[in-house]
């Protein structure tokens, strides 16, 4: 089963922005009636943080992922078209790929489905990466943290972000359903048009709109479908739900989403250039786009993402309402940090020197933007403070949280001479367990775009 032959048009359906977030079945059926040539869906992101790559778990529950996959698989097989899923299980590591594979196989068994499944791996071998580093084939992508062999060795998992070529390879080998590890969101949707020889600029631009599902509409009610008609000199984009509206502004502005430059979007194989792109209202809900260009890169690159164990964490959540403390919250917290550090040294001596960390988030002041917050004056009558204690073990972090709780509870201020209760704490320490951090922002230089993305083919058969 391959994509329906196309000459002058590729019709593409994106059911939602991320598998597991949901979409309307009515919208999906409306889109299927438009006879798409393939269905694509992103299934992951770094947005939820490093925990999922570090632990190999998923941001969405299995039931939510299975619900979306079931509808997409049944729809694709009914129309005899490919289904492409990128960045399986949030982070796209081997554990997540295997997890999503098991869900697909369960759906196939329940529904008595048979198809050829391609699983494309994105997790990278540490010895291989160390070898490439020594060869000078790994370079920093600014801003990049310090990087050496030790960073590679201590990583829990490392993935490479694949481009469109591995998808194309799987489809050329006859796969009906393609599930990948970490992948560029746009590569999912650009792959089939590129296989069919459509202009790269239009293919990648349409893919950029599709990868978020209905996020590029004027006012999104909930995660939902988006549909594109890609032609040789333009593409047309519309949402299947008749209540959703695309406008030139909503589609053009989507180039800013997750991008610092609204005119240049970098992929493994080159750069999408929207400098001369034009947007036209075809009707009150539909937009036509022309003029998108693509410039091939001199060197093919793959972004590497890694996560390492940062330690074990306990947190405290408290609130301050005392106006005297709120007026001097910055100096109060600085004094508190000094008191906590002194007490930790008193209790643990040099055992924890340089091995523990106190993180503070003050909501009602600068909890969202931190030092970038432009509003300096506090106007609220109370503040929420989150204390994060991180150390090499959960037991130690719990002890650090106990020290922090007591110091924060009774830290005096100059305006008060007796014992003071400074902060209200609804809970004792809450254990977070293992916590992870991203530890690399590097590029792997490749001569073969498929070199580090092996494909397993599985003949799923159910009678």
N, C-alpha and C positions, 0 to 999 in steps of 0.2 A: 504494500500500500504506500504510494507516494503522493506528494502534493498534486492536486488537480492541475493538468497542464495549463499554463498561462502564457500569453504572448504580450498583451498590452495592458494587463491589469492584474494586480495581486490584491486580494481582499483578505484583511487581517482582523482577527477578533482577539481582544484582550479582555477577559472576563472581569478582572479586578487588578488592583495594584500589587497585591501580594497574596499568594495562596494561603488561605486560613483566615483572611479578613472578611470573606463573604462577598456575595453579590446577589442581585435579584434574579431568580429563575425566569421570571417573565422577560426581563431584559435580555437574558442569555438566549432564550428561545427566539425572541425577535431578531437577535443578531444571527443566530443559526439560519434563520429563514433568508438571510442575505447571501447565503452560500459562501462562507469564508473558505479560503484555500488552506489556511491553517489556524490553529489556536495557540496563543502563547501566553505564558504567565510567569512573572517573577515570583520567587518564593522566599526571598531573604533580603538581608540588609545588615549593614554595620550599625544602623540607627539604634537598635536596642542595647548596644554596648558590647564589650568583649566577652561577657560571661558565656554566651552561647557557643562561640568558637572555642573558648577555653574548656568548657564542660562537655561539649558535643550534644547539647540539648536544644530544644526548639522554643521559640517565643510564643507560638500558638499551640494550643492543645491538639492532641492527635485527632480528636473528634472534629475539630474545626477544619483541619487540613484534609481529613478524609471526606468531609462533606463537599468541599470545593472540588477536590480531585475526582470524586465520583461523577459529579455533573460534567466536568470537563472531559473525562475519559469517555463517558457514554455519548456525549455530543460529538466528539471527534470521530469515534468509531462509527457512529450512525451516518456521518457524512463522508466517511472513508478519507479523512484528512489527518495530517500529523498534529500531535500535541507536543509542544515544547515547554518544559518547566525548567527554569534556571535557579541556581542557588538554593538547592533543596534544603529544607529544614532550618532555615534562618541564616546559618553561616556557611553552608556548603562544604563542610568537612566530610570525611568518609563515614563517620558515625551517623551524621544526619542523612547522608545519601542512602545508607543502608536502612535507616528508619523509614524514610519515605518509600523506598523500594518495598518494604514489608507492607505498608499501607496499600500501595498499588496492587500487590499480589493478593491481598485480602479482598479488595474490591473486585478484582478479576475473578476470584473464586466464587464470591457471593453472586456476581452477575453472570457467571458462566461465559467469560470473555477470553478470547485468544488474540494475541498480537505479538509483534516483535518489539521488545523493550531495549533501549540503549541507556546505559548508565555511564556517564562521563565523570571521571574522578578529577578533583581539583586539589586534593591534599598533596603536599609536597614532602619528599623524602629529605630528612635533615642532612645525611651524608652527601646527597646530590647537591643541595644548596650550598653546603660548605665548599664543595668542589668548585661550584660556579663562582662563589665569592673569591676564591683564590685565583680563578681565571680572569677576574675583573668583569664578570658577566652580571653582577648585581650592583646597581648604582642607586644613590638616594633620590627619592622624590620629595622635593622640599615642600613643607618643612618636615625633615626626617630626624628622628631621634638617633642617638649613637647606635652603631650597628657593627657587630663583629660575629665571630664564630660562637661566642658564648651566648649571644642573643638567640641564635638559631638553636643551640643545644638546649637552652632552658625553656624554649617555647613548648606549650602544651600541644598546640596544633598550628600548622601553617598552611594556608591555601593560596593558590594563584587565581587571579581573576581572568577567566578565559574570554576570548573574543568570539566572533561569529564562526570561525573556521571549524572548531570541534562539532558544533551543531550541524554544519554542512556535511562534515564527514559522516556523522551518524545517519543523516537522512540519505546520503548517497549510498549507504550500505543497507538501505531498506527498512530502517527503524520506523515504526508507527508512532511510538511514544518515546520521547527523549527526556530523561531526567538528569540534570547535571549538578555537579558541585558548584563552587563559587564561580559566578559568571557575571560579566557586564550585563546590566539590566537590558540595555538597548540591543546587545548582541542577539538576544532571544528573538527579537522581532525583525532585525536586519538580515538574518541568515538566509531565509527563503528568498526574499527579493534579490539579494546578492547572487544567490545560486542561479536565479533566472535572468541575470544580466541587467537588472534595473539600475538606474543611476545611483551611485553610492550616496551622494548628498541627500537625495530625497529619501532613500531607504533608511539612512541613519536618523534623519530628522523625524520621519514618521515613527520610527522606533522609539525615539526620545519621548514623543507624545504618548505612545501606547503603553510604555512600561509602567506608568502609574495608573492605568485603567482610566476611570472617569475623573481623575484629579484635575484635569485641565478644563473642566466645564466652569461656567460662571459661578454656580452655587451648587456644590455637591451635597446631596441629601445623606448619602452613605456610600461606602465602596461599591462600585458598579462597573459595568462594561463600557468599552470604547471600541469604535470600529473605524477602520481606514480602508479607503479605496486608493491604492497606489498605482499611478500611471506613469508613462514615460517622461512626461514633462511637468507633473504636479502630483499632489495627493490631496484627497478630500477626507476630512475627519468629522465624525458625528457620534453622539451617544445614542444607543438604541432606545433608552428610556425617553419618551416624547416630552417629559417634563424637564429634561436636562438640556441646557443650551450651551453650545460652543460659539464663541465670538472671536474675531481677529485678535482682540486684546487678550482674551483668556488663553488662546493657543500660543500667541507670541510670548506671553509672559512666562509660560511654562519652561522656556529655555533658562530662566533664572533659577529654577528649582534645583537645589543641590549643586549649583554652579556659581563660581565667582565671576565668570565672564559670560554674558548673555549671548555673545556672538561666536565663541569658540568652545567646542566641547570635544575633549580629547578621548580617543579610544585607542585600543592596542595597535590598530593598523593605521591610524592617522587622526586627522582632526576634522570634525564637522564645522563648517564655516557658514554661519547664518547672516553674515554681513549684508548680503543682497536678497535675503529671503523676504517674500511679500505674502501678505495674508489678506484674503478677500472673503467677505460674507457671501456664501452661496445662497443661503436663505437665513431665516432667523435662528436656526439651530446648527447650521453646517458651515464649515470653513474650508476654503481652498488655499493651498500653500504652494508657492513656486520659488525658484531661485536658490534653493539650498545646494551647497557645494561640499565636496569632501577632498581633502588634501592628504595623499598617502604619506605615511611616515617613512623616513629613510631607514629607521631601525624599528623592528617589531618589538614591543615590550609587553610584559605582563606584570601587573601590580601584585605585590606580595602582601598578605595580611597575616599577622601572627598574634597570638595571645599567650601570655605567661601568667603563672600564679603570682599574685601580688601579696598574698597572705590570707589570714582569716580575720573576719571582721565582726565586731559588735557595734550596735548603734544605740544611741539614746535620743529621744525626742522630748523636747521641753519647750515651755513658753515663758516669756518674761513680760510682766505687765507693769512693773514698778517704773514710774516715769523718771525717777532719778537714775536708774540703771540704763534705761533706754537713751537718755540724753548723752550718756558716756559709754555706749555699748562697745565701741571700738577699743577704747582703753581698758574697759572691763574685761573684754575677751583676751586682750594681750596679757593682762595680769593673770587671768585664769590659766592661760597656756603656760605661763611661767610657773604657777603654783602646781599644775598637773605634772610638768616636767620634773620639778624638784621632788615631788612626792614619788614619782616613778623611779627616780634615781635612788631615793631613800629606800624604797622597797626592793628593787631589783639590782641595785648597784650598777656595774658595767655590763651585766648580762644582756641588757636590751639596747645598749648604746648603738644608735643608728639603725635599729631593727624594728622600730615601732613608729606609728604615725597617727597624729590626731588631725582629722579633717573637720572643718566647721562650715555649715551652711546656715545663713541667717535669712529667713524668709520674712518679708515685710521691710527689708532693707535692700539687700542685693543678692538674694538667694538664687535668682534666675541668671543674671548676667555677671555676677561677681564684680571684679574691678572695672569691667566695662560699663557698669551701670552709670548713666549720665545724671540720674536724679539722686542727689546726695542727702536731701532733707528727709527725715523720717516723719511721716504724717500719721502713721497708725498708732493705736493705743497699746498694742502688744506685738511682740515678735516671736516667731517660732525659730528655735535653734535645733539643728540636727548635729549631733556629735558622732563622728565615725572613728572608731579605734581599730587599727589594723596592726597585726603582729604575726610572728611565725606560727602561732597556734591559737585555736579557739579558746582554750583555757586561759592563756595569757591575755587575750583580747577581752574576755569577760572580766578579768581582774582589772585591766586598764579602765574598762567602763565603770567598774565600781569605784575606782579612784576618782574618775572624772565626775561621776554623779555627786559624790560627797563634796568635792571641791567646788563644783558649780552651785550646789544647793545653798552653801553658806558663805560664799565669797563676799567679804564686806566692801562697802564703798565709803569714801571719806565723809559723806554727809550723815552717816549713821554710826552710832557709837556702840550699840549692843549687838546681840546675835541677830542675824538677818536671814530670812528665807528668800532667796533670790529667784529661784526658778521652779516652775511646776512641772513635774514629770509624771505623765499618766501610766508609764510602764517602767519596769526595771529594764536592764539591758536586753536587747533583742539580738539574737544570734543570726548573722547572715551566712556564716560558714565561709567556704572558699570564695575569694574575690579575685578577679583577673584584670589585667590591663593590656591594651594593645601595645605592642613593642616594636613595630616596624612599619615603615612607609617607604618601601623600596621597589625598584623596578628590576625585573629579570629580563635580560636581553636574549631573544630567541631568534634563530634562523628559520625554524619550523614552528608555526603557530600551534600545532597539535602535539609538539614534542613532550610536553609535561602533563598532558591530559588524556590518559589512556581510557579506552572505551571497552566496557563489558556489554556483550549482547546476550539477552535472555529471551528464549522463546517461551512466552507465557501461553500455556495451553490448558483450557478447561472445556469439557464437553457438557 
